[in-house]
């Protein structure tokens, strides 16, 4: 009985399959992490663009159009906030990262109020 058990424990058959399964799972995990990272960066870049455009248009005096443009340029589901702080327009755009609930990215842009603007 001991001899049979010792022989079974020393047998390497099937190890390649186990190692391949572990390697494949690791590769899939890394690909998923990469896709989520790319999605987060893409959402952040779109927030930057949307905030910049919103601040620029709002500085010219058209806050309604600024918010519309920010929603078009920004990622789907983004929240847009435009406010005036003295002689400055501050636009903030935020969104939850796709594929990663609970993680939020955003951007803030500031522009000086242009002379002749309604703000």
Backbone bond lengths (Angstrom), bond angles and torsions (degrees), N, CA, C in turn:
res aa  C-N    CA-C-N  psi(-1)  N-CA   C-N-CA  omega(-1)  CA-C   N-CA-C  phi
1 X - - - 1.436 - - 1.528 111.53 -
2 X 1.326 117.08 -44.70 1.463 120.63 178.22 1.516 111.14 -61.33
3 X 1.290 115.53 -39.57 1.454 120.45 -178.28 1.535 110.65 -63.28
4 X 1.313 117.21 -41.42 1.466 121.62 -179.88 1.535 109.97 -67.02
5 X 1.326 116.81 -44.31 1.457 120.66 -179.42 1.530 111.02 -65.13
6 X 1.298 117.90 -41.18 1.454 122.00 178.83 1.529 110.18 -63.57
7 X 1.316 115.90 -39.84 1.457 120.68 -179.94 1.540 110.80 -66.47
8 X 1.323 117.28 -39.05 1.460 120.92 179.48 1.530 111.52 -69.05
9 X 1.316 117.14 -38.47 1.460 120.50 179.98 1.522 112.39 -70.57
10 X 1.297 118.29 -27.89 1.458 122.47 -179.07 1.525 112.20 -87.14
11 X 1.313 118.23 -5.51 1.463 122.23 -176.26 1.535 110.22 -77.17
12 X 1.343 118.07 129.50 1.463 123.83 -179.40 1.522 113.27 -95.39
13 X 1.294 118.04 0.56 1.463 119.55 -177.76 1.525 110.21 -62.43
14 X 1.326 115.94 136.69 1.456 121.54 179.82 1.519 114.24 92.72
15 X 1.315 118.01 -9.63 1.461 120.54 -178.63 1.528 111.77 -67.94
16 X 1.314 117.41 -34.80 1.466 120.11 179.42 1.531 109.64 -63.31
17 X 1.307 116.35 -39.79 1.462 120.54 178.62 1.525 110.60 -63.80
18 X 1.307 117.20 -43.73 1.467 121.11 179.17 1.522 110.28 -64.08
19 X 1.323 117.31 -45.26 1.460 120.79 179.76 1.524 111.20 -63.95
20 X 1.324 117.14 -39.05 1.464 120.71 178.00 1.530 110.64 -65.09
21 X 1.314 117.50 -40.20 1.465 121.04 179.24 1.528 110.80 -64.31
22 X 1.320 116.90 -42.16 1.464 120.87 178.70 1.525 110.34 -65.78
23 X 1.330 116.81 -43.04 1.464 120.66 179.30 1.529 110.98 -63.33
24 X 1.323 116.91 -42.99 1.461 120.70 179.94 1.529 111.13 -63.88
25 X 1.316 117.29 -42.40 1.467 120.69 177.78 1.532 110.83 -62.79
26 X 1.320 116.83 -39.10 1.466 120.84 178.38 1.525 111.06 -65.54
27 X 1.313 116.84 -41.56 1.466 120.92 179.36 1.525 110.34 -64.20
28 X 1.318 117.07 -44.50 1.467 120.77 178.91 1.529 110.23 -61.59
29 X 1.319 117.51 -42.44 1.467 120.91 179.03 1.527 111.00 -61.68
30 X 1.320 117.28 -42.18 1.466 120.79 179.48 1.527 111.42 -66.09
31 X 1.320 117.37 -38.78 1.464 120.74 178.07 1.530 110.06 -64.41
32 X 1.318 117.24 -43.34 1.470 120.86 178.88 1.524 110.33 -62.64
33 X 1.321 117.59 -44.04 1.467 121.23 177.72 1.527 110.15 -60.53
34 X 1.324 117.10 -41.71 1.465 121.16 178.14 1.519 112.49 -62.84
35 X 1.320 116.96 -43.00 1.468 121.10 179.48 1.528 110.58 -64.06
36 X 1.317 117.15 -42.98 1.470 120.78 179.06 1.527 110.16 -64.37
37 X 1.329 117.24 -40.77 1.467 120.67 179.17 1.528 110.80 -63.23
38 X 1.324 116.75 -43.09 1.468 120.38 178.43 1.529 110.15 -63.84
39 X 1.323 117.59 -41.15 1.470 121.12 178.49 1.527 110.65 -62.53
40 X 1.328 117.19 -40.03 1.467 120.95 179.56 1.526 111.07 -65.96
41 X 1.317 116.72 -44.02 1.467 120.53 179.84 1.526 110.19 -65.79
42 X 1.326 117.35 -42.15 1.468 120.57 179.27 1.529 110.74 -62.30
43 X 1.323 117.39 -42.11 1.467 120.73 178.31 1.527 110.61 -64.17
44 X 1.320 116.87 -39.87 1.467 120.72 179.62 1.527 111.11 -64.61
45 X 1.322 116.78 -43.72 1.468 120.51 179.76 1.529 110.35 -63.23
46 X 1.319 116.76 -41.29 1.469 119.63 178.40 1.524 111.04 -65.83
47 X 1.333 117.81 -35.27 1.471 120.83 175.55 1.525 110.90 -64.57
48 X 1.321 116.81 -41.12 1.469 121.08 177.92 1.524 110.11 -60.28
49 X 1.331 116.37 -48.43 1.465 120.55 179.96 1.525 111.41 -61.00
50 X 1.332 116.48 -44.54 1.463 120.71 -178.15 1.527 111.27 -64.84
51 X 1.321 117.41 -43.17 1.468 120.81 179.82 1.524 110.88 -64.39
52 X 1.322 116.32 -41.58 1.466 120.11 -179.96 1.533 110.82 -62.57
53 X 1.328 116.54 -47.04 1.466 120.23 -179.74 1.525 111.29 -64.99
54 X 1.321 116.81 -41.22 1.463 120.20 179.79 1.525 110.96 -62.77
55 X 1.317 117.42 -44.17 1.467 120.70 179.90 1.525 110.56 -64.11
56 X 1.314 116.53 -41.27 1.468 120.75 -178.73 1.530 111.06 -64.01
57 X 1.340 116.65 -46.84 1.469 120.31 -178.22 1.529 110.70 -70.34
58 X 1.323 117.66 -40.60 1.467 120.49 178.99 1.525 111.03 -64.80
59 X 1.326 117.74 -32.56 1.464 121.03 178.34 1.524 111.14 -64.68
60 X 1.329 116.29 -25.07 1.463 120.85 177.13 1.524 111.84 -83.24
61 X 1.348 117.15 -5.93 1.452 120.65 173.71 1.513 115.84 106.48
62 X 1.321 119.04 9.34 1.466 121.03 -177.29 1.530 110.34 -120.19
63 X 1.324 116.16 78.91 1.468 120.93 -176.78 1.522 112.96 -66.80
64 X 1.338 117.12 -34.65 1.469 119.99 179.97 1.523 109.99 -64.26
65 X 1.330 116.12 -48.71 1.472 119.85 178.30 1.521 110.59 -64.57
66 X 1.322 117.60 -35.93 1.466 121.21 179.44 1.520 110.68 -60.08
67 X 1.323 116.29 -43.11 1.467 119.28 179.16 1.527 111.20 -67.47
68 X 1.331 116.95 -38.95 1.468 120.31 177.78 1.524 110.96 -61.71
69 X 1.320 116.15 -45.80 1.469 120.37 -179.60 1.524 110.30 -64.66
70 X 1.326 117.01 -40.98 1.470 119.93 179.35 1.522 110.76 -61.27
71 X 1.323 117.12 -38.85 1.472 119.94 178.96 1.524 111.62 -69.81
72 X 1.336 117.31 -32.14 1.463 120.59 177.43 1.523 111.40 -72.58
73 X 1.320 116.49 -43.69 1.467 121.49 -176.33 1.524 111.40 -77.53
74 X 1.316 116.57 -36.92 1.468 121.02 -176.45 1.515 112.45 -73.23
75 X 1.316 116.28 170.75 1.466 120.35 178.44 1.525 111.52 -68.63
76 X 1.316 116.45 156.74 1.463 121.37 179.10 1.526 110.39 -59.23
77 X 1.312 115.85 136.32 1.456 120.85 177.54 1.517 114.66 82.38
78 X 1.321 117.30 7.98 1.468 120.45 -178.30 1.523 110.53 -73.30
79 X 1.322 115.43 146.49 1.462 120.33 173.10 1.526 107.80 -96.16
80 X 1.318 115.45 136.91 1.464 121.74 -177.31 1.521 107.77 -120.23
81 X 1.312 115.47 132.17 1.469 120.98 178.35 1.526 107.77 -134.33
82 X 1.321 115.60 124.62 1.464 121.07 179.11 1.522 107.30 -124.62
83 X 1.326 115.97 127.83 1.461 119.70 179.97 1.531 109.78 -142.00
84 X 1.317 114.10 161.38 1.461 120.87 178.34 1.519 108.63 -106.04
85 X 1.320 115.46 132.07 1.468 122.12 175.40 1.521 107.38 -124.49
86 X 1.312 116.00 91.31 1.462 119.86 -177.40 1.520 110.25 67.13
87 X 1.308 116.17 -118.54 1.467 122.13 -179.98 1.527 112.35 -95.83
88 X 1.320 116.27 14.54 1.466 120.26 -178.23 1.523 111.04 -119.50
89 X 1.310 114.82 148.28 1.461 122.47 171.55 1.523 106.34 -106.71
90 X 1.322 116.75 129.70 1.465 121.77 178.94 1.524 108.01 -117.30
91 X 1.314 115.90 123.75 1.466 121.28 178.02 1.521 108.30 -116.10
92 X 1.327 115.72 130.93 1.463 121.42 177.60 1.520 108.70 -123.76
93 X 1.326 115.62 135.10 1.462 121.82 176.73 1.521 106.78 -129.11
94 X 1.345 116.19 129.31 1.465 121.49 -179.01 1.515 109.49 -135.73
95 X 1.338 115.58 149.73 1.467 120.81 177.95 1.523 109.22 -154.94
96 X 1.323 115.72 149.50 1.466 120.19 172.38 1.520 108.55 -73.59
97 X 1.324 116.11 141.81 1.466 120.95 179.96 1.524 108.90 -68.27
98 X 1.338 116.33 128.29 1.462 118.14 176.01 1.528 109.48 -61.06
99 X 1.286 117.87 142.76 1.467 124.98 178.35 1.527 113.57 73.26
100 X 1.327 118.16 -0.29 1.460 120.82 -178.71 1.531 109.25 -140.64
101 X 1.335 117.11 75.91 1.463 120.04 -176.20 1.528 111.86 -59.88
102 X 1.317 114.80 142.78 1.454 119.87 178.18 1.514 114.01 92.08
103 X 1.321 117.67 -11.34 1.466 121.13 178.39 1.524 107.30 -105.93
104 X 1.322 115.47 126.66 1.457 120.92 -175.53 1.523 110.06 -117.15
105 X 1.333 116.09 140.02 1.459 121.34 172.41 1.520 107.23 -120.81
106 X 1.303 115.84 158.58 1.452 118.52 -179.65 1.508 111.46 -167.78
107 X 1.318 114.25 177.44 1.456 120.30 179.63 1.520 108.62 -148.42
108 X 1.316 114.22 157.58 1.462 121.97 179.96 1.518 107.15 -134.30
109 X 1.325 115.93 132.90 1.463 120.64 177.68 1.524 108.42 -129.42
110 X 1.319 115.12 146.12 1.462 121.43 -178.30 1.523 108.27 -126.45
111 X 1.333 115.78 137.50 1.464 121.18 176.46 1.527 108.37 -138.52
112 X 1.315 115.55 147.15 1.468 120.39 176.73 1.521 109.04 -76.75
113 X 1.336 116.11 140.93 1.464 120.58 177.18 1.524 108.06 -63.23
114 X 1.318 115.89 129.34 1.464 121.14 -179.62 1.529 109.86 -79.55
115 X 1.310 116.77 143.60 1.470 119.43 176.39 1.530 109.85 -59.65
116 X 1.314 115.62 136.15 1.462 119.81 179.82 1.510 113.00 88.85
117 X 1.347 118.06 -3.19 1.463 121.26 177.92 1.520 110.34 -74.95
118 X 1.330 116.73 159.01 1.464 121.63 -178.86 1.518 112.84 -77.22
119 X 1.303 118.85 -18.97 1.475 122.62 -175.28 1.510 110.30 -74.74
